[in-house]
Amino acid sequence: MHSVLITGGAGFIGQNLVHDWSSKRPEDRVVVLDALTYAANIRSLEPLIADRRITFVKGDIPTVLEMFSPDIRWQVSGRAGIAGEYRGHDAFWD
């Protein structure tokens, strides 16, 4: 049995990883972390949360690492489109 942390678990890639992992390794303790920003969709995880097959934490990585020390970490969080992050940085747009 392993303890597993999946960051970005409510995103497209993360949801698929969570479902696949929990169906293939039901004995593992899976903690899913997501900030639930614009790209997240927790609906597909709700049955796993209700059945207590996963633990869901809304927050960021430092928050969950204070509570949980996983054996395995899957970092699949990220932003789908970063152009907005660079607006105002002339060196990037030139």
Stockholm file with secondary structure:
# STOCKHOLM 1.0

chainA/1-94         MHSVLITGGAGFIGQNLVHDWSSKRPEDRVVVLDALTYAANIRSLEPLIADRRITFVKGDIPTVLEMFSPDIRWQVSGRAGIAGEYRGHDAFWD
#=GR chainA/1-94 SS CCEEEEETTTSHHHHHHHHHHHHHCTTSEEEEEECCCTTCCGGGGHHHHHTTSEEEEESCHHHHHHHCCCSEEEECCCCSCCHHHHTTCHHHHC
#=GC SS_cons        CCEEEEETTTSHHHHHHHHHHHHHCTTSEEEEEECCCTTCCGGGGHHHHHTTSEEEEESCHHHHHHHCCCSEEEECCCCSCCHHHHTTCHHHHC
//
